[in-house]
Amino acid sequence: MINNKLNIDEIIIRYLDGTATDSDKEQLLTWLKESDKNLHSYSEFRDVWFASQSNSSVHSDMEKALKRLEKRIKGKESEKK
């Protein structure tokens, strides 16, 4: 049984980012089976995790597009000189 909230949060993060050990996975499964409240908490945590991951991806894509645009603009400016 996991008594420490911080500990379960760390285990959930490791599980979601793919670094959880077999022991972490067993602890998470045990914690999830303990109550519907735990399952609900995990579901909310997971949803926020995936939403933040997709936002990071969109942000990264936007940064790459802006850099490409910046290079094009600088290239056209140098052609004018």
ZIGIKA-V744066 format. One record per backbone hydrogen bond with DSSP energy under -0.5 kcal/mol. NH is the residue of the N-H (numbers start at 1). CO is the residue of the C=O. If there is no record, write none. Layout:
# ZIGIKA-V744066
<<NH & CO> <NH & CO>>
This chain:
# ZIGIKA-V744066
<<3 & 1> <5 & 3> <8 & 4> <9 & 5> <10 & 6> <11 & 7> <12 & 8> <13 & 9> <14 & 10> <15 & 11> <16 & 12> <17 & 13> <18 & 14> <18 & 15> <19 & 14> <20 & 14> <25 & 21> <26 & 22> <27 & 23> <28 & 24> <29 & 25> <30 & 26> <31 & 27> <32 & 28> <33 & 29> <34 & 30> <34 & 31> <35 & 31> <35 & 32> <39 & 35> <40 & 36> <41 & 37> <42 & 38> <43 & 39> <44 & 40> <45 & 41> <46 & 42> <47 & 43> <48 & 44> <49 & 45> <50 & 46> <51 & 47> <52 & 48> <53 & 49> <54 & 50> <55 & 51> <56 & 52> <57 & 53> <58 & 54> <59 & 55> <60 & 56> <61 & 57> <62 & 58> <63 & 59> <64 & 60> <65 & 61> <66 & 62> <67 & 63> <68 & 64> <69 & 65> <70 & 66> <71 & 67> <72 & 68> <73 & 69> <74 & 70> <75 & 71> <76 & 72> <77 & 73> <78 & 74> <79 & 75> <80 & 76> <81 & 77>>
